[in-house]
Amino acid sequence: MAVRSKLKAVLVDLSGTLHIEDSAVSGAQEALRRLRTAPLAIKFVTNTTKECKRILFERLKILNFDINEDDIFTSLTAARNLLEQKQVRPFLLVEDSALEDFKGLNTDDPNAVVIGLAPEHFNFQTMNKAFRLILDGAPLIAIHKARYYKRKDGLALGPGPFVTGLEYATDTKAIVVGKPEKTFFLEALRSIGCAPEEAIMIGDDAGDDVGGAQNAGMLGVLVKTGKYRSGDEDKITPAPFLTCDSFPEAVDYILKNMI
């Protein structure tokens, strides 16, 4: 393994790593407070598309996490940046609570399809509208392609199966903007002035969090909370730098061995 630079930054996933819906992972708030005492930049990176950044931030504050809104980098933000770069008019297949992050964009006569997690809108009518737009040449932009995520009542389908269905039906490939895309991690790191070899990622998704981060040149820590299932650490190459039971255990390791 190449010599690593001194650790300067920690990227942290949110859903499944720090919290599950309205419940915090045990000990996560105190672990974050301890991590804040170290000379490290911290950025929270999330594929959550169920709600806008403001609502997500308010949820985390209610749970007593020491987080500033500017510390959060979301796949919704990355998607909006791409839409502005391409100067397209999106058909937004996202939950109503996420629409705030696309405020001001022209959505009349759409010529692009943007799809996130939208359980209330994944029906034949909306999917067929997206299908027809793509057939007419609209790019398919996936905010992310997670197969599933963790809710309090168990695992639930993510947007990935719906994106894949549209890809199959239209014989096209989606542009993916969130984790595990390398550009997503690099953009998050750029916002805190760090290079990949100076950073470590903590998350509950072996592929999107850990695999994506390591493919971008970071180290990856997999936690056994949230969507984690036994054996996930064996499903990616290279394997996670470290696998821990939870975020507090990951923080303990970093503070004891990497500072």
C-alpha atoms as an extended CHARMM CRD file, in Angstrom:
* protein
*
       259  EXT
         1         1  MET       CA              0.0000000000        0.0000000000        0.0000000000  PROA      1               0.0000000000
         2         2  ALA       CA              1.2200000000        3.4800000000       -0.8400000000  PROA      2               0.0000000000
         3         3  VAL       CA              2.3020000000        5.7120000000        2.0000000000  PROA      3               0.0000000000
         4         4  ARG       CA             -0.6740000000        7.7080000000        3.2430000000  PROA      4               0.0000000000
         5         5  SER       CA             -0.6430000000       11.4080000000        4.0140000000  PROA      5               0.0000000000
         6         6  LYS       CA             -1.4750000000       12.5960000000        7.5040000000  PROA      6               0.0000000000
         7         7  LEU       CA             -5.1980000000       12.3000000000        8.1690000000  PROA      7               0.0000000000
         8         8  LYS       CA             -6.8930000000       15.6770000000        7.7730000000  PROA      8               0.0000000000
         9         9  ALA       CA            -10.5580000000       14.8890000000        7.1260000000  PROA      9               0.0000000000
        10        10  VAL       CA            -13.3610000000       12.4840000000        7.9580000000  PROA      10              0.0000000000
        11        11  LEU       CA            -16.3630000000       12.0600000000        5.6860000000  PROA      11              0.0000000000
        12        12  VAL       CA            -19.3870000000       10.6210000000        7.4720000000  PROA      12              0.0000000000
        13        13  ASP       CA            -22.5300000000        9.0830000000        6.0430000000  PROA      13              0.0000000000
        14        14  LEU       CA            -25.7760000000       10.0340000000        7.7970000000  PROA      14              0.0000000000
        15        15  SER       CA            -28.7140000000        7.6350000000        7.4060000000  PROA      15              0.0000000000
        16        16  GLY       CA            -27.7830000000        4.2540000000        8.8530000000  PROA      16              0.0000000000
        17        17  THR       CA            -24.5090000000        5.5530000000       10.2810000000  PROA      17              0.0000000000
        18        18  LEU       CA            -25.5420000000        8.3750000000       12.6240000000  PROA      18              0.0000000000
        19        19  HSD       CA            -29.3050000000        7.8660000000       12.6260000000  PROA      19              0.0000000000
        20        20  ILE       CA            -32.1720000000        5.7560000000       11.3060000000  PROA      20              0.0000000000
        21        21  GLU       CA            -35.1070000000        8.0550000000       10.5150000000  PROA      21              0.0000000000
        22        22  ASP       CA            -35.8860000000        9.8500000000       13.8150000000  PROA      22              0.0000000000
        23        23  SER       CA            -33.6560000000        7.7030000000       16.0460000000  PROA      23              0.0000000000
        24        24  ALA       CA            -29.9440000000        8.2020000000       16.6150000000  PROA      24              0.0000000000
        25        25  VAL       CA            -27.5250000000        5.2730000000       16.5020000000  PROA      25              0.0000000000
        26        26  SER       CA            -26.5780000000        4.5130000000       20.1010000000  PROA      26              0.0000000000
        27        27  GLY       CA            -23.7120000000        6.7120000000       21.2720000000  PROA      27              0.0000000000
        28        28  ALA       CA            -23.3890000000        8.5500000000       17.9580000000  PROA      28              0.0000000000
        29        29  GLN       CA            -23.9030000000       12.0750000000       19.3490000000  PROA      29              0.0000000000
        30        30  GLU       CA            -21.1970000000       11.7180000000       21.9740000000  PROA      30              0.0000000000
        31        31  ALA       CA            -18.8450000000       10.0680000000       19.4700000000  PROA      31              0.0000000000
        32        32  LEU       CA            -19.2870000000       13.0010000000       17.0990000000  PROA      32              0.0000000000
        33        33  ARG       CA            -18.5270000000       15.4410000000       19.9240000000  PROA      33              0.0000000000
        34        34  ARG       CA            -15.2870000000       13.5430000000       20.6220000000  PROA      34              0.0000000000
        35        35  LEU       CA            -14.3780000000       13.5610000000       16.9350000000  PROA      35              0.0000000000
        36        36  ARG       CA            -14.9230000000       17.3320000000       16.8930000000  PROA      36              0.0000000000
        37        37  THR       CA            -12.1030000000       17.7280000000       19.4340000000  PROA      37              0.0000000000
        38        38  ALA       CA             -9.5490000000       16.3380000000       16.9660000000  PROA      38              0.0000000000
        39        39  PRO       CA             -7.7450000000       18.5620000000       14.4150000000  PROA      39              0.0000000000
        40        40  LEU       CA             -9.8310000000       17.1550000000       11.5710000000  PROA      40              0.0000000000
        41        41  ALA       CA            -12.2480000000       18.5900000000        9.0370000000  PROA      41              0.0000000000
        42        42  ILE       CA            -15.6060000000       16.7730000000        9.0950000000  PROA      42              0.0000000000
        43        43  LYS       CA            -18.0410000000       16.6090000000        6.1780000000  PROA      43              0.0000000000
        44        44  PHE       CA            -21.3310000000       14.7490000000        6.1950000000  PROA      44              0.0000000000
        45        45  VAL       CA            -22.0510000000       13.1620000000        2.8390000000  PROA      45              0.0000000000
        46        46  THR       CA            -25.4230000000       11.6360000000        2.1040000000  PROA      46              0.0000000000
        47        47  ASN       CA            -27.4410000000       10.1160000000       -0.7040000000  PROA      47              0.0000000000
        48        48  THR       CA            -30.6590000000       10.8950000000        1.1580000000  PROA      48              0.0000000000
        49        49  THR       CA            -33.2290000000       12.2060000000       -1.3200000000  PROA      49              0.0000000000
        50        50  LYS       CA            -36.3830000000       11.8500000000        0.7910000000  PROA      50              0.0000000000
        51        51  GLU       CA            -36.0780000000       15.4190000000        2.0520000000  PROA      51              0.0000000000
        52        52  CYS       CA            -34.2670000000       18.6480000000        1.3110000000  PROA      52              0.0000000000
        53        53  LYS       CA            -31.0540000000       19.6200000000        3.0650000000  PROA      53              0.0000000000
        54        54  ARG       CA            -32.8380000000       22.0500000000        5.4110000000  PROA      54              0.0000000000
        55        55  ILE       CA            -35.2940000000       19.4290000000        6.6960000000  PROA      55              0.0000000000
        56        56  LEU       CA            -32.4970000000       16.8830000000        7.0860000000  PROA      56              0.0000000000
        57        57  PHE       CA            -30.4530000000       19.3900000000        9.0780000000  PROA      57              0.0000000000
        58        58  GLU       CA            -33.4180000000       20.1580000000       11.3370000000  PROA      58              0.0000000000
        59        59  ARG       CA            -33.9130000000       16.4290000000       11.9490000000  PROA      59              0.0000000000
        60        60  LEU       CA            -30.2800000000       16.0550000000       13.0010000000  PROA      60              0.0000000000
        61        61  LYS       CA            -30.4300000000       19.0720000000       15.3090000000  PROA      61              0.0000000000
        62        62  ILE       CA            -33.5240000000       17.6400000000       17.0390000000  PROA      62              0.0000000000
        63        63  LEU       CA            -31.4750000000       14.4850000000       17.6290000000  PROA      63              0.0000000000
        64        64  ASN       CA            -28.7920000000       16.6810000000       19.2920000000  PROA      64              0.0000000000
        65        65  PHE       CA            -26.0370000000       16.1690000000       16.7250000000  PROA      65              0.0000000000
        66        66  ASP       CA            -23.2890000000       18.8120000000       16.6460000000  PROA      66              0.0000000000
        67        67  ILE       CA            -23.7360000000       19.6610000000       12.9750000000  PROA      67              0.0000000000
        68        68  ASN       CA            -23.8560000000       22.8670000000       10.9310000000  PROA      68              0.0000000000
        69        69  GLU       CA            -25.9630000000       22.9590000000        7.7790000000  PROA      69              0.0000000000
        70        70  ASP       CA            -22.9020000000       23.9100000000        5.7140000000  PROA      70              0.0000000000
        71        71  ASP       CA            -21.2110000000       20.7040000000        6.9020000000  PROA      71              0.0000000000
        72        72  ILE       CA            -23.6920000000       18.6100000000        4.8850000000  PROA      72              0.0000000000
        73        73  PHE       CA            -23.0670000000       17.6980000000        1.2510000000  PROA      73              0.0000000000
        74        74  THR       CA            -25.9800000000       15.8960000000       -0.3820000000  PROA      74              0.0000000000
        75        75  SER       CA            -26.5720000000       14.0970000000       -3.6490000000  PROA      75              0.0000000000
        76        76  LEU       CA            -29.4600000000       16.5340000000       -4.1880000000  PROA      76              0.0000000000
        77        77  THR       CA            -26.9140000000       19.3570000000       -4.2360000000  PROA      77              0.0000000000
        78        78  ALA       CA            -24.7520000000       17.4380000000       -6.6980000000  PROA      78              0.0000000000
        79        79  ALA       CA            -27.8010000000       16.8030000000       -8.9010000000  PROA      79              0.0000000000
        80        80  ARG       CA            -28.7870000000       20.4680000000       -8.9310000000  PROA      80              0.0000000000
        81        81  ASN       CA            -25.2170000000       21.4550000000       -9.8290000000  PROA      81              0.0000000000
        82        82  LEU       CA            -25.3220000000       19.0700000000      -12.7940000000  PROA      82              0.0000000000
        83        83  LEU       CA            -28.7070000000       20.3800000000      -13.9790000000  PROA      83              0.0000000000
        84        84  GLU       CA            -27.4160000000       23.9380000000      -13.9040000000  PROA      84              0.0000000000
        85        85  GLN       CA            -24.2890000000       22.9320000000      -15.8070000000  PROA      85              0.0000000000
        86        86  LYS       CA            -26.3200000000       21.1520000000      -18.4860000000  PROA      86              0.0000000000
        87        87  GLN       CA            -28.9660000000       23.9270000000      -18.5690000000  PROA      87              0.0000000000
        88        88  VAL       CA            -31.8400000000       21.4470000000      -18.8280000000  PROA      88              0.0000000000
        89        89  ARG       CA            -35.4410000000       21.4920000000      -17.5920000000  PROA      89              0.0000000000
        90        90  PRO       CA            -35.9390000000       18.5170000000      -15.2750000000  PROA      90              0.0000000000
        91        91  PHE       CA            -38.8900000000       16.2330000000      -14.7170000000  PROA      91              0.0000000000
        92        92  LEU       CA            -38.2750000000       15.6950000000      -10.9860000000  PROA      92              0.0000000000
        93        93  LEU       CA            -39.1200000000       12.2400000000       -9.6900000000  PROA      93              0.0000000000
        94        94  VAL       CA            -38.3660000000       13.0300000000       -6.0460000000  PROA      94              0.0000000000
        95        95  GLU       CA            -40.4120000000       13.3440000000       -2.8900000000  PROA      95              0.0000000000
        96        96  ASP       CA            -42.2440000000       16.6360000000       -2.3790000000  PROA      96              0.0000000000
        97        97  SER       CA            -40.1140000000       17.2490000000        0.7300000000  PROA      97              0.0000000000
        98        98  ALA       CA            -36.9900000000       17.3160000000       -1.4790000000  PROA      98              0.0000000000
        99        99  LEU       CA            -38.2530000000       19.8460000000       -4.0230000000  PROA      99              0.0000000000
       100       100  GLU       CA            -36.9410000000       22.8220000000       -2.0490000000  PROA      100             0.0000000000
       101       101  ASP       CA            -33.3940000000       21.9660000000       -3.1370000000  PROA      101             0.0000000000
       102       102  PHE       CA            -34.4380000000       22.4590000000       -6.7880000000  PROA      102             0.0000000000
       103       103  LYS       CA            -36.2540000000       25.7530000000       -6.2190000000  PROA      103             0.0000000000
       104       104  GLY       CA            -35.7690000000       28.2360000000       -9.0470000000  PROA      104             0.0000000000
       105       105  LEU       CA            -35.0730000000       25.6810000000      -11.7710000000  PROA      105             0.0000000000
       106       106  ASN       CA            -37.3190000000       25.8020000000      -14.8280000000  PROA      106             0.0000000000
       107       107  THR       CA            -39.3550000000       22.5750000000      -14.9550000000  PROA      107             0.0000000000
       108       108  ASP       CA            -41.7410000000       23.5910000000      -17.7630000000  PROA      108             0.0000000000
       109       109  ASP       CA            -41.7210000000       21.3130000000      -20.8150000000  PROA      109             0.0000000000
       110       110  PRO       CA            -39.0400000000       19.0370000000      -19.2880000000  PROA      110             0.0000000000
       111       111  ASN       CA            -36.1700000000       17.7160000000      -21.3770000000  PROA      111             0.0000000000
       112       112  ALA       CA            -34.3680000000       15.7210000000      -18.6600000000  PROA      112             0.0000000000
       113       113  VAL       CA            -35.4620000000       13.1060000000      -16.1240000000  PROA      113             0.0000000000
       114       114  VAL       CA            -34.1390000000       13.2590000000      -12.5530000000  PROA      114             0.0000000000
       115       115  ILE       CA            -34.9300000000       10.3510000000      -10.2700000000  PROA      115             0.0000000000
       116       116  GLY       CA            -34.3200000000        9.9260000000       -6.5650000000  PROA      116             0.0000000000
       117       117  LEU       CA            -36.2090000000        8.0860000000       -3.8470000000  PROA      117             0.0000000000
       118       118  ALA       CA            -39.8720000000        8.9130000000       -4.4440000000  PROA      118             0.0000000000
       119       119  PRO       CA            -42.1670000000        6.2250000000       -2.9860000000  PROA      119             0.0000000000
       120       120  GLU       CA            -45.2450000000        8.4240000000       -3.3670000000  PROA      120             0.0000000000
       121       121  HSD       CA            -44.5170000000        9.0120000000       -7.0640000000  PROA      121             0.0000000000
       122       122  PHE       CA            -43.2830000000        5.6130000000       -8.2220000000  PROA      122             0.0000000000
       123       123  ASN       CA            -46.4540000000        4.6410000000      -10.0790000000  PROA      123             0.0000000000
       124       124  PHE       CA            -47.2610000000        3.7070000000      -13.6740000000  PROA      124             0.0000000000
       125       125  GLN       CA            -48.2390000000        7.2230000000      -14.7430000000  PROA      125             0.0000000000
       126       126  THR       CA            -45.0820000000        8.9730000000      -13.5560000000  PROA      126             0.0000000000
       127       127  MET       CA            -42.7380000000        6.1700000000      -14.5870000000  PROA      127             0.0000000000
       128       128  ASN       CA            -44.3580000000        6.0540000000      -18.0230000000  PROA      128             0.0000000000
       129       129  LYS       CA            -43.9590000000        9.8220000000      -18.4050000000  PROA      129             0.0000000000
       130       130  ALA       CA            -40.2620000000        9.4440000000      -17.5630000000  PROA      130             0.0000000000
       131       131  PHE       CA            -40.0160000000        6.5310000000      -20.0170000000  PROA      131             0.0000000000
       132       132  ARG       CA            -41.4580000000        8.5850000000      -22.8680000000  PROA      132             0.0000000000
       133       133  LEU       CA            -39.2500000000       11.5990000000      -22.1510000000  PROA      133             0.0000000000
       134       134  ILE       CA            -36.1340000000        9.4220000000      -22.2220000000  PROA      134             0.0000000000
       135       135  LEU       CA            -37.2290000000        7.8130000000      -25.4850000000  PROA      135             0.0000000000
       136       136  ASP       CA            -37.5340000000       11.3310000000      -26.9080000000  PROA      136             0.0000000000
       137       137  GLY       CA            -33.9110000000       12.0380000000      -25.9860000000  PROA      137             0.0000000000
       138       138  ALA       CA            -34.0470000000       13.3380000000      -22.4090000000  PROA      138             0.0000000000
       139       139  PRO       CA            -31.0220000000       12.2770000000      -20.3380000000  PROA      139             0.0000000000
       140       140  LEU       CA            -31.7770000000       10.0380000000      -17.3510000000  PROA      140             0.0000000000
       141       141  ILE       CA            -30.0850000000       11.4730000000      -14.2570000000  PROA      141             0.0000000000
       142       142  ALA       CA            -30.0760000000        9.2380000000      -11.1740000000  PROA      142             0.0000000000
       143       143  ILE       CA            -29.4200000000       11.0590000000       -7.9280000000  PROA      143             0.0000000000
       144       144  HSD       CA            -28.1490000000        7.6690000000       -6.7870000000  PROA      144             0.0000000000
       145       145  LYS       CA            -28.8180000000        3.9790000000       -7.4610000000  PROA      145             0.0000000000
       146       146  ALA       CA            -28.9520000000        2.4230000000       -3.9990000000  PROA      146             0.0000000000
       147       147  ARG       CA            -30.7130000000       -0.9290000000       -4.0460000000  PROA      147             0.0000000000
       148       148  TYR       CA            -32.2320000000       -0.5100000000       -0.5930000000  PROA      148             0.0000000000
       149       149  TYR       CA            -32.0010000000        1.4680000000        2.6430000000  PROA      149             0.0000000000
       150       150  LYS       CA            -32.8840000000        0.9770000000        6.3010000000  PROA      150             0.0000000000
       151       151  ARG       CA            -36.1160000000        2.2240000000        7.8790000000  PROA      151             0.0000000000
       152       152  LYS       CA            -37.3130000000        1.6330000000       11.4200000000  PROA      152             0.0000000000
       153       153  ASP       CA            -39.6540000000       -1.0910000000       10.1330000000  PROA      153             0.0000000000
       154       154  GLY       CA            -36.9210000000       -2.8550000000        8.1360000000  PROA      154             0.0000000000
       155       155  LEU       CA            -35.1770000000       -2.6530000000        4.7700000000  PROA      155             0.0000000000
       156       156  ALA       CA            -36.9480000000       -0.8510000000        1.9190000000  PROA      156             0.0000000000
       157       157  LEU       CA            -36.3780000000       -0.4880000000       -1.8120000000  PROA      157             0.0000000000
       158       158  GLY       CA            -34.1430000000        2.3980000000       -2.8520000000  PROA      158             0.0000000000
       159       159  PRO       CA            -34.2820000000        4.2490000000       -6.1850000000  PROA      159             0.0000000000
       160       160  GLY       CA            -31.8430000000        1.8410000000       -7.8450000000  PROA      160             0.0000000000
       161       161  PRO       CA            -34.4390000000       -0.7330000000       -8.9750000000  PROA      161             0.0000000000
       162       162  PHE       CA            -36.5850000000        2.0100000000      -10.5250000000  PROA      162             0.0000000000
       163       163  VAL       CA            -33.6110000000        3.6150000000      -12.2900000000  PROA      163             0.0000000000
       164       164  THR       CA            -32.5700000000        0.2170000000      -13.6050000000  PROA      164             0.0000000000
       165       165  GLY       CA            -36.1050000000       -0.4080000000      -14.8620000000  PROA      165             0.0000000000
       166       166  LEU       CA            -36.0070000000        2.8110000000      -16.8890000000  PROA      166             0.0000000000
       167       167  GLU       CA            -32.5360000000        1.9670000000      -18.1970000000  PROA      167             0.0000000000
       168       168  TYR       CA            -33.7780000000       -1.4340000000      -19.3340000000  PROA      168             0.0000000000
       169       169  ALA       CA            -36.9680000000       -0.1090000000      -20.9210000000  PROA      169             0.0000000000
       170       170  THR       CA            -35.2210000000        2.6830000000      -22.8250000000  PROA      170             0.0000000000
       171       171  ASP       CA            -31.9280000000        0.9230000000      -23.5740000000  PROA      171             0.0000000000
       172       172  THR       CA            -29.9540000000        3.7790000000      -22.0580000000  PROA      172             0.0000000000
       173       173  LYS       CA            -27.6030000000        4.3310000000      -19.1100000000  PROA      173             0.0000000000
       174       174  ALA       CA            -28.2890000000        6.7860000000      -16.3370000000  PROA      174             0.0000000000
       175       175  ILE       CA            -25.8910000000        9.5290000000      -15.3100000000  PROA      175             0.0000000000
       176       176  VAL       CA            -25.3440000000        8.8840000000      -11.5790000000  PROA      176             0.0000000000
       177       177  VAL       CA            -24.3630000000       11.8620000000       -9.4190000000  PROA      177             0.0000000000
       178       178  GLY       CA            -24.3280000000       10.5990000000       -5.8050000000  PROA      178             0.0000000000
       179       179  LYS       CA            -22.3000000000        7.9650000000       -4.0180000000  PROA      179             0.0000000000
       180       180  PRO       CA            -20.4540000000        5.8250000000       -5.1140000000  PROA      180             0.0000000000
       181       181  GLU       CA            -19.4120000000        8.1680000000       -7.9500000000  PROA      181             0.0000000000
       182       182  LYS       CA            -15.8150000000        9.4060000000       -7.6590000000  PROA      182             0.0000000000
       183       183  THR       CA            -16.8150000000       12.9450000000       -8.6170000000  PROA      183             0.0000000000
       184       184  PHE       CA            -19.2210000000       13.1110000000       -5.6630000000  PROA      184             0.0000000000
       185       185  PHE       CA            -16.4760000000       12.3230000000       -3.1480000000  PROA      185             0.0000000000
       186       186  LEU       CA            -13.9750000000       14.6380000000       -4.8300000000  PROA      186             0.0000000000
       187       187  GLU       CA            -16.4650000000       17.5180000000       -4.8010000000  PROA      187             0.0000000000
       188       188  ALA       CA            -17.1180000000       16.9650000000       -1.0870000000  PROA      188             0.0000000000
       189       189  LEU       CA            -13.3890000000       16.9040000000       -0.3530000000  PROA      189             0.0000000000
       190       190  ARG       CA            -12.7770000000       19.9890000000       -2.4730000000  PROA      190             0.0000000000
       191       191  SER       CA            -15.2360000000       21.9200000000       -0.2810000000  PROA      191             0.0000000000
       192       192  ILE       CA            -12.9890000000       21.3300000000        2.7520000000  PROA      192             0.0000000000
       193       193  GLY       CA             -9.6720000000       21.6450000000        0.9290000000  PROA      193             0.0000000000
       194       194  CYS       CA             -8.5010000000       18.0600000000        1.3390000000  PROA      194             0.0000000000
       195       195  ALA       CA             -7.0910000000       15.4420000000       -1.0100000000  PROA      195             0.0000000000
       196       196  PRO       CA             -8.3870000000       11.8350000000       -1.0350000000  PROA      196             0.0000000000
       197       197  GLU       CA             -5.2030000000       10.4460000000        0.5110000000  PROA      197             0.0000000000
       198       198  GLU       CA             -5.7700000000       12.7520000000        3.4880000000  PROA      198             0.0000000000
       199       199  ALA       CA             -9.2890000000       11.5130000000        4.2060000000  PROA      199             0.0000000000
       200       200  ILE       CA            -11.2900000000        8.5870000000        5.5510000000  PROA      200             0.0000000000
       201       201  MET       CA            -14.9620000000        7.7200000000        4.9880000000  PROA      201             0.0000000000
       202       202  ILE       CA            -17.3170000000        6.1070000000        7.5350000000  PROA      202             0.0000000000
       203       203  GLY       CA            -20.5670000000        4.5340000000        6.3300000000  PROA      203             0.0000000000
       204       204  ASP       CA            -22.9660000000        1.5790000000        6.4990000000  PROA      204             0.0000000000
       205       205  ASP       CA            -23.0720000000        0.8230000000        2.7520000000  PROA      205             0.0000000000
       206       206  ALA       CA            -20.1570000000       -1.3580000000        1.6420000000  PROA      206             0.0000000000
       207       207  GLY       CA            -20.4850000000       -0.4410000000       -2.0250000000  PROA      207             0.0000000000
       208       208  ASP       CA            -21.6890000000        3.1490000000       -2.1050000000  PROA      208             0.0000000000
       209       209  ASP       CA            -19.9200000000        4.4980000000        1.0030000000  PROA      209             0.0000000000
       210       210  VAL       CA            -16.7900000000        2.4030000000        1.4460000000  PROA      210             0.0000000000
       211       211  GLY       CA            -16.1950000000        1.0850000000       -2.0590000000  PROA      211             0.0000000000
       212       212  GLY       CA            -16.8870000000        4.4710000000       -3.6150000000  PROA      212             0.0000000000
       213       213  ALA       CA            -14.5920000000        6.2800000000       -1.1920000000  PROA      213             0.0000000000
       214       214  GLN       CA            -11.7600000000        3.7950000000       -1.6650000000  PROA      214             0.0000000000
       215       215  ASN       CA            -12.0930000000        3.9760000000       -5.4470000000  PROA      215             0.0000000000
       216       216  ALA       CA            -11.6700000000        7.7390000000       -5.0690000000  PROA      216             0.0000000000
       217       217  GLY       CA             -8.4040000000        7.2350000000       -3.1560000000  PROA      217             0.0000000000
       218       218  MET       CA             -9.6810000000        7.4840000000        0.4180000000  PROA      218             0.0000000000
       219       219  LEU       CA             -9.7190000000        4.9180000000        3.2090000000  PROA      219             0.0000000000
       220       220  GLY       CA            -13.0990000000        3.4020000000        4.0330000000  PROA      220             0.0000000000
       221       221  VAL       CA            -14.6140000000        2.2560000000        7.3250000000  PROA      221             0.0000000000
       222       222  LEU       CA            -17.7130000000        0.0530000000        7.2320000000  PROA      222             0.0000000000
       223       223  VAL       CA            -20.0560000000        0.1420000000       10.2340000000  PROA      223             0.0000000000
       224       224  LYS       CA            -22.4390000000       -2.6890000000       11.0930000000  PROA      224             0.0000000000
       225       225  THR       CA            -25.4980000000       -0.5010000000       11.5940000000  PROA      225             0.0000000000
       226       226  GLY       CA            -28.2370000000        0.7270000000        9.2580000000  PROA      226             0.0000000000
       227       227  LYS       CA            -28.4260000000       -1.2680000000        6.0320000000  PROA      227             0.0000000000
       228       228  TYR       CA            -25.3790000000       -3.4110000000        6.8230000000  PROA      228             0.0000000000
       229       229  ARG       CA            -25.9020000000       -7.1580000000        6.3650000000  PROA      229             0.0000000000
       230       230  SER       CA            -23.5780000000       -9.9290000000        7.4610000000  PROA      230             0.0000000000
       231       231  GLY       CA            -20.8410000000      -10.4970000000        4.8990000000  PROA      231             0.0000000000
       232       232  ASP       CA            -21.1100000000       -7.1010000000        3.2090000000  PROA      232             0.0000000000
       233       233  GLU       CA            -17.4300000000       -6.4650000000        3.9060000000  PROA      233             0.0000000000
       234       234  ASP       CA            -16.5650000000       -9.4090000000        1.6520000000  PROA      234             0.0000000000
       235       235  LYS       CA            -18.5030000000       -8.0420000000       -1.3210000000  PROA      235             0.0000000000
       236       236  ILE       CA            -16.1070000000       -5.2650000000       -2.3330000000  PROA      236             0.0000000000
       237       237  THR       CA            -12.5220000000       -5.2120000000       -3.6090000000  PROA      237             0.0000000000
       238       238  PRO       CA            -10.4050000000       -3.9250000000       -2.0380000000  PROA      238             0.0000000000
       239       239  ALA       CA            -11.9670000000       -4.8450000000        1.3050000000  PROA      239             0.0000000000
       240       240  PRO       CA            -12.7790000000       -2.0540000000        3.7730000000  PROA      240             0.0000000000
       241       241  PHE       CA             -9.7620000000       -0.5640000000        5.5340000000  PROA      241             0.0000000000
       242       242  LEU       CA            -11.6540000000       -1.2810000000        8.7430000000  PROA      242             0.0000000000
       243       243  THR       CA            -14.9880000000       -2.7920000000        9.7940000000  PROA      243             0.0000000000
       244       244  CYS       CA            -16.5300000000       -1.6530000000       13.0920000000  PROA      244             0.0000000000
       245       245  ASP       CA            -19.6960000000       -2.4160000000       14.9970000000  PROA      245             0.0000000000
       246       246  SER       CA            -20.7840000000        1.2260000000       14.9780000000  PROA      246             0.0000000000
       247       247  PHE       CA            -19.8270000000        4.8640000000       14.4210000000  PROA      247             0.0000000000
       248       248  PRO       CA            -18.5880000000        5.2940000000       18.0320000000  PROA      248             0.0000000000
       249       249  GLU       CA            -16.1950000000        2.3560000000       17.5630000000  PROA      249             0.0000000000
       250       250  ALA       CA            -14.9280000000        3.8540000000       14.2940000000  PROA      250             0.0000000000
       251       251  VAL       CA            -14.3130000000        7.1950000000       16.0250000000  PROA      251             0.0000000000
       252       252  ASP       CA            -12.4270000000        5.4200000000       18.8270000000  PROA      252             0.0000000000
       253       253  TYR       CA            -10.1200000000        3.7950000000       16.2790000000  PROA      253             0.0000000000
       254       254  ILE       CA             -9.4350000000        7.0610000000       14.4570000000  PROA      254             0.0000000000
       255       255  LEU       CA             -8.6920000000        9.0050000000       17.6420000000  PROA      255             0.0000000000
       256       256  LYS       CA             -6.4130000000        6.2950000000       19.0380000000  PROA      256             0.0000000000
       257       257  ASN       CA             -4.5560000000        5.2650000000       15.8900000000  PROA      257             0.0000000000
       258       258  MET       CA             -4.6980000000        7.9360000000       13.1890000000  PROA      258             0.0000000000
       259       259  ILE       CA             -4.1720000000       11.3140000000       14.8460000000  PROA      259             0.0000000000
